[in-house]
Structures are given as structure tokens and as C-alpha cells.
């Protein structure tokens, strides 16, 4: 058994965070604004390769703001991937809009251009033009943006790039976050860097980002008293949290390299088994490998992998099933879903198949090689005992 619990993705401090937090206390800038926030926004924008960033309280709030700024409102249709965390799509419901869910493609497990085209063509036949497409970069792997962008442009639909898990990833020379009309990052405690909780909205449209800051601070009008003409939110990131983020940005490159090395070690150890599959790179893509996720072809279904997860848990190892597709969630039971019909097998769409056969493995950048060796050895033993290799 491991000497300590090996977590799926734990915060990893770089050592300089307290310096910036102390600066916030010394200057009494502890509100949701201040020098740390300003500097953090500038650095996040630079990393994303865009002109401006707005630091907010969570990735979810950034998605909410982004969709509203793209004009999403009551009754509008927004296309999103089914295979993602629910936070990617909940803001569609906040705005009274209607989600339409599409399948994954079999390599990166991100949005399928085949399924997206099917959805766009069907909606077009019904006289519906979606207000936005949410594209998620799952587990740090950037989606097939060139193909998706061509479809979005063909039908005149803007893209919100959900890069919550992909800060530091690069797609064909372009940073994650710069590929949509707006981009979103999350700095939750389990992400590749953290502000303890927080997020950012990024874009080359500086007016849009300025507008997001206005909406995120209760939409107070420029008047000598408290006047409000539109609905706003309390979404701005605190100067203290931004200080943590500044320290974390100093080690972002190290965290990316470490997570990529962790993936390579898993691939070397488990890739020798023909029944083990991995989320694979798109040509020209350099993912940050936020989480290593694998599939086991011999698994009878996710119930059997729950047993594997529980066996690992008894050894002090945290593993987790991949996201349950949203079209299988009770909340979205009546939402339209378009499968990737080119890749369906055994009566299952791609996202359903990954959910049935997948498992996410510990990938913290603070994990040692000895920790990872223990995870690999334990996993192989647990799988072998269940004849899953």
C-alpha cells in the first residue's frame, strides 16, 4: 500500500504563491480587483495568444458570461459535446437556451465533426440556426478545430472553446484558448494550475472582454450612484486568488512537461497490452495531458470498472470513471443527441463506448515515479485478477 493516498489530480504549489498573496495583504488589496488580478489577466492572455482576458470566480461563470456575450438567450439552441462534465452545458440552461448534444470522435474523444455536421444539417432543415457551439478540449487534448471551424463558418455559428482542462496545450502552433471566438479556462483545485477556485474568459475581441468585466461586477452603470440597467453577476476573481495564480503560472510549463511525462510512462507500461487503448493525439497537437485516461476493451461495462476503481481505492489510489455522457443523464433525457454514425460499433456511439470501457488514472504533476510505478503495478494486478488484460 502507498505511504500516502495517490490522488487523481491534486494541487501542486510552486513555491512563489505566498509572495503574491502576501503582496495582496500588505497593500490591502483583498477585494475582487487589484494589481494581482490585472497582472494575472495579462499573463493568461499572453499564454492563450489572445489580446485580453477577464479573471472570474470559476470556469463555469466564464462559460456563462461567454455564452451571454455571444448573444445566447431564451429559446436559443446551443450545440455542445455529450462527453464532457456537466459544467460545460449547465450555463446553456441558466440562459434559458436549449442544448443539442453531439457525439465524440474515436481518437481524441472530443467533438465529432461528423456528428456536428449531422446536427447542423438537421437543424438547418428545421430552419434553426444555433446561437453558439461549445467545443470542449477533453482531458487536455484539443479538439479537431480546423474541421469544426469550417463547419461553424459554413453555418455562421460562433464557437466558445471550453479549455478548462487544456491550459498550456497547443493545436497546430496555436495555443488552446485562442481557437474559438471566445475561450474559457478553469483554475479549480484539480486543474493543471489553480487559484484555489477561479476561471478566465479570453478573446481577441477586447470590447467583449471589457463587457464581461462589467457584467461580472454586477453590471453597475457609470453613474455617481448605484444604477443598474441590465442583469449582472458577482463573478470577479479576488486579488488574493489571483496572487496564487501568478505563482502557479511561473510553473505552468513544468506542470505540463511533468503531466506529459506521466502519460508517456503509462503508455509505455500499459501500451504493451492489446486490450488497452489511449486517448490519442491529433496530428500537430501537443496536449498538456491534464489527465491520462485509458480504455479496456475486455471490460464488460462501467460496472466492472467501478469494481476496479474500488479495488484501487482500497490500496490508496484514486481513479475515476470518465464523464458519463450528458445524453445519458436524467437532466438531459429529452435533449436531442447526434451520434458519430461513422464510428458506432456494437450499437454504441463513441461517447457511450468510452464511458463503458474507460478509466482515468492518477496524473498529478506532484506524483513521483515511485508513486506511478505503484499505481501501474497495482492496476495491472487488479485487472489481471479480473481477466481484463
C-alpha positions in Angstrom: 0.0 0.0 0.0 1.2 3.5 -0.8 2.6 5.6 2.1 0.1 8.3 1.2 -3.0 8.5 -0.8 -2.3 9.0 -4.5 -4.9 11.4 -5.8 -6.2 11.8 -9.3 -5.2 15.4 -9.8 -4.1 17.3 -6.7 -3.0 21.0 -6.4 0.8 21.4 -6.8 2.2 24.6 -5.4 5.4 26.0 -7.0 6.7 28.0 -4.0 6.1 31.6 -5.1 2.4 31.7 -4.5 2.7 33.1 -0.9 4.8 36.0 -2.2 2.0 37.3 -4.3 -0.7 36.6 -1.7 1.4 38.4 0.9 1.6 41.4 -1.5 -2.2 41.5 -1.6 -2.3 41.6 2.2 0.4 44.2 2.6 -1.3 46.5 0.2 -4.8 45.6 1.5 -6.0 44.6 -2.0 -8.1 41.7 -0.9 -11.3 42.6 -3.0 -12.2 41.2 -6.4 -9.9 43.6 -8.1 -6.3 44.8 -7.7 -2.8 44.6 -9.1 -2.6 40.8 -8.9 -5.8 40.5 -10.9 -4.6 42.9 -13.6 -1.2 41.1 -13.9 -2.8 37.7 -13.9 -5.2 38.7 -16.7 -2.3 40.0 -18.8 -0.3 36.8 -18.4 -3.3 34.5 -19.1 -4.0 36.4 -22.3 -0.4 36.1 -23.3 -0.3 32.3 -22.7 -3.5 31.9 -24.7 -2.2 34.0 -27.5 -5.1 36.5 -27.4 -5.5 40.2 -26.8 -7.4 40.2 -23.5 -8.6 38.1 -20.5 -11.1 38.6 -17.8 -10.4 36.7 -14.5 -13.6 35.4 -12.9 -14.6 33.1 -10.0 -14.9 29.8 -11.9 -14.7 28.2 -15.3 -18.5 27.8 -15.2 -19.0 31.5 -14.7 -16.7 32.2 -17.6 -18.8 29.9 -19.8 -22.0 31.7 -18.6 -20.5 35.1 -19.5 -19.1 33.9 -22.8 -22.4 32.5 -23.9 -24.3 35.6 -22.9 -21.8 37.8 -24.8 -22.3 35.6 -27.9 -26.0 36.5 -27.7 -27.4 33.3 -26.3 -30.8 33.8 -24.7 -34.2 32.4 -24.0 -35.1 29.6 -26.5 -31.9 29.7 -28.5 -30.1 26.5 -29.5 -26.5 25.8 -28.4 -24.6 22.7 -29.7 -22.3 21.0 -27.2 -20.5 17.7 -26.8 -22.2 15.0 -24.8 -19.0 13.6 -23.5 -18.0 16.3 -21.0 -18.5 17.5 -17.4 -21.9 19.0 -16.9 -20.5 22.4 -16.1 -19.8 22.8 -19.8 -23.5 22.8 -20.6 -25.3 24.0 -17.4 -24.8 27.7 -18.4 -26.9 27.0 -21.5 -29.8 26.2 -19.1 -29.0 29.2 -17.0 -29.8 31.4 -20.0 -33.0 29.6 -20.9 -31.5 28.2 -24.0 -31.8 24.6 -25.4 -28.8 22.3 -25.7 -28.3 19.9 -28.6 -25.7 17.2 -27.9 -23.3 15.6 -30.3 -21.0 12.6 -30.1 -17.2 12.3 -29.8 -14.8 11.1 -32.5 -12.9 7.9 -31.6 -9.3 9.3 -31.3 -9.3 12.4 -29.1 -12.8 11.6 -27.7 -13.7 15.3 -28.4 -16.5 16.6 -30.5 -17.0 14.7 -33.7 -17.1 16.8 -36.9 -19.2 14.0 -38.4 -21.8 14.3 -35.7 -21.6 18.1 -35.7 -22.3 18.2 -39.4 -25.3 15.9 -39.0 -26.7 18.1 -36.2 -26.1 21.3 -38.2 -27.8 19.9 -41.3 -30.8 18.6 -39.4 -31.2 21.9 -37.6 -30.9 23.8 -40.9 -33.7 21.7 -42.4 -35.8 22.8 -39.5 -35.0 26.4 -40.0 -32.9 26.6 -36.8 -29.5 28.5 -36.7 -27.7 27.6 -33.5 -26.5 30.6 -31.5 -23.2 29.0 -30.4 -21.2 25.8 -30.5 -19.4 24.8 -27.3 -16.2 22.8 -28.1 -14.5 21.1 -25.1 -10.9 20.1 -25.0 -11.3 16.9 -23.0 -8.6 15.9 -20.5 -6.2 18.5 -22.1 -6.5 17.1 -25.6 -7.6 19.9 -28.1 -10.5 19.0 -30.4 -10.4 18.9 -34.2 -10.7 22.6 -34.5 -9.9 23.1 -38.2 -12.7 20.8 -39.2 -15.1 22.2 -36.6 -14.2 25.8 -37.5 -15.0 25.1 -41.2 -18.4 23.8 -40.3 -19.1 26.6 -37.8 -18.2 29.2 -40.5 -20.3 27.4 -43.1 -23.4 27.8 -41.0 -22.4 31.1 -39.4 -22.2 29.9 -35.8 -19.6 31.3 -33.3 -17.6 28.9 -31.1 -17.0 29.0 -27.4 -13.8 27.0 -26.7 -14.0 25.3 -23.3 -10.3 25.0 -22.5 -11.0 24.4 -18.8 -8.7 21.3 -18.9 -6.2 22.4 -21.6 -4.3 25.4 -20.4 -0.8 25.1 -22.0 -1.9 22.7 -24.8 -1.1 23.7 -28.4 -3.0 22.9 -31.5 -1.0 23.1 -34.8 1.0 26.0 -33.5 -1.9 27.8 -31.8 -2.4 27.9 -28.0 -5.5 26.4 -26.5 -8.0 29.2 -25.7 -7.3 31.1 -28.9 -9.2 28.8 -31.3 -12.8 29.9 -30.7 -14.5 33.3 -30.8 -14.1 33.2 -27.0 -12.2 30.8 -24.8 -12.6 29.6 -21.2 -10.1 28.4 -18.6 -10.7 26.9 -15.2 -8.3 27.2 -12.3 -10.1 24.8 -10.0 -8.0 22.9 -7.4 -7.7 19.9 -9.7 -6.6 21.7 -12.8 -3.0 22.0 -14.2 -2.7 25.3 -12.3 -5.0 26.6 -9.6 -6.1 29.8 -8.0 -8.0 27.6 -5.4 -11.1 28.3 -7.5 -11.4 30.6 -10.4 -11.5 30.9 -14.2 -11.0 33.2 -17.1 -12.7 34.3 -20.3 -10.3 35.1 -23.1 -10.7 36.6 -26.6 -9.1 38.8 -29.3 -12.3 40.9 -29.0 -11.2 43.4 -26.4 -14.6 45.1 -26.3 -16.2 41.8 -25.5 -13.8 41.2 -22.6 -14.4 44.7 -21.3 -18.1 43.9 -21.4 -17.5 40.7 -19.5 -15.8 42.6 -16.6 -18.8 45.0 -16.5 -21.3 42.1 -16.3 -19.1 40.2 -13.8 -19.2 43.2 -11.3 -23.0 43.4 -11.0 -23.3 45.4 -14.2 -23.1 48.7 -12.4 -23.7 51.7 -14.8 -21.1 54.6 -14.9 -23.1 56.8 -12.6 -22.3 58.6 -9.3 -24.7 56.2 -7.6 -25.6 52.6 -7.8 -27.6 52.3 -11.0 -28.1 49.0 -13.0 -29.7 48.7 -16.4 -29.0 45.0 -17.1 -28.6 41.9 -15.1 -25.1 41.4 -13.8 -23.3 38.8 -11.7 -20.8 38.7 -8.8 -18.2 36.8 -10.8 -14.9 38.6 -10.5 -11.8 36.8 -9.1 -10.3 38.1 -5.9 -6.9 39.7 -5.8 -5.8 37.1 -3.2 -6.8 34.2 -5.5 -5.1 35.9 -8.4 -1.9 36.0 -6.4 -2.0 32.2 -6.1 -2.5 32.1 -9.9 0.5 34.3 -10.5 2.7 31.9 -8.5 1.2 29.0 -10.4 1.8 30.5 -13.8 5.5 30.5 -13.0 5.5 26.7 -13.0 2.9 26.1 -15.7 5.5 24.8 -18.2 6.9 22.4 -15.6 3.5 21.1 -14.8 2.7 20.5 -18.5 6.0 18.7 -19.1 5.5 16.5 -16.0 2.0 15.5 -16.9 3.1 14.7 -20.4 5.9 12.5 -18.9 3.4 10.8 -16.7 1.3 9.9 -19.8 4.3 8.6 -21.6 5.2 6.3 -18.6 1.6 5.0 -18.6 1.7 4.4 -22.3 5.0 2.6 -22.1 3.8 0.3 -19.3 0.2 -0.4 -20.4 0.5 0.0 -24.2 2.0 -3.4 -24.4 -1.4 -4.9 -23.7 -3.5 -5.1 -26.9 -6.7 -4.6 -24.9 -5.6 -1.2 -23.5 -6.4 1.9 -25.5 -5.5 5.6 -25.0 -6.9 9.0 -26.0 -4.6 9.7 -29.0 -3.1 12.9 -30.4 -4.4 14.8 -33.4 -1.6 15.5 -35.9 0.2 18.6 -34.9 -1.4 18.7 -31.5 0.6 19.0 -28.3 -1.8 18.3 -25.4 -0.9 19.1 -21.8 -2.1 15.6 -20.7 -4.0 17.0 -17.8 -5.4 13.5 -17.1 -4.4 10.2 -18.5 -7.5 8.2 -19.5 -7.4 4.7 -20.8 -9.9 2.2 -22.1 -10.1 -1.6 -21.5 -11.6 -3.5 -24.4 -12.3 -6.6 -22.3 -14.3 -4.7 -19.7 -17.9 -5.8 -19.6 -19.0 -2.3 -18.8 -18.6 0.6 -16.4 -20.0 -1.5 -13.5 -17.0 -3.8 -13.8 -14.6 -0.8 -13.9 -16.3 0.5 -10.7 -15.0 -2.7 -9.1 -11.5 -1.9 -10.4 -11.8 1.6 -9.1 -12.9 0.4 -5.7 -10.1 -2.2 -5.5 -7.6 0.6 -6.3 -9.2 2.8 -3.7 -8.5 0.2 -1.0 -4.8 0.4 -2.0 -4.9 4.2 -1.5 -5.1 5.0 -5.2 -7.8 7.4 -6.6 -9.1 6.5 -10.1 -12.3 7.7 -11.7 -14.6 6.7 -14.5 -14.7 9.1 -17.4 -17.6 11.6 -17.8 -20.9 10.0 -18.1 -22.3 11.3 -21.4 -24.8 14.1 -20.9 -27.4 12.5 -23.2 -27.5 9.6 -20.6 -28.0 12.0 -17.7 -31.6 12.4 -16.3 -31.3 16.2 -16.6 -30.8 15.9 -20.4 -33.1 12.9 -21.1 -35.2 14.8 -23.6 -32.3 16.7 -25.3 -31.5 15.8 -29.0 -28.4 13.7 -29.4 -26.5 13.2 -32.7 -24.1 10.2 -32.8 -21.0 9.8 -35.0 -22.5 7.2 -37.3 -19.2 6.6 -39.0 -17.7 5.2 -35.7 -20.6 3.5 -34.0 -19.9 -0.2 -33.0 -21.9 -2.8 -31.2 -24.9 -0.4 -31.0 -22.9 2.1 -29.1 -21.9 5.6 -30.0 -18.3 6.7 -29.3 -19.0 8.6 -26.1 -21.1 5.7 -24.7 -18.3 3.3 -25.6 -15.6 5.3 -23.8 -17.8 5.6 -20.7 -18.4 1.8 -20.7 -14.7 0.9 -21.1 -12.7 3.9 -19.7 -10.9 4.8 -16.5 -9.0 8.0 -15.6 -5.7 7.4 -13.8 -3.7 9.5 -11.2 -1.9 12.2 -13.1 -0.9 14.9 -10.6 2.3 16.8 -11.6 3.5 16.2 -8.0 3.3 12.4 -8.3 6.7 10.7 -8.1 7.9 8.0 -10.4 7.7 5.6 -7.4 4.0 6.6 -6.9 3.3 6.0 -10.5 5.1 2.6 -10.5 2.9 1.6 -7.6 -0.2 2.7 -9.5 0.8 0.8 -12.6 1.8 -2.4 -10.7 -1.5 -2.3 -8.7 -3.6 -1.6 -11.7 -2.1 -4.5 -13.7 -2.7 -6.9 -10.8 -6.3 -5.8 -10.3 -7.0 -6.0 -14.0 -5.3 -9.4 -14.3 -7.3 -10.8 -11.4 -10.5 -9.9 -13.3 -9.1 -11.1 -16.7 -9.3 -7.6 -18.2 -5.8 -7.7 -19.8 
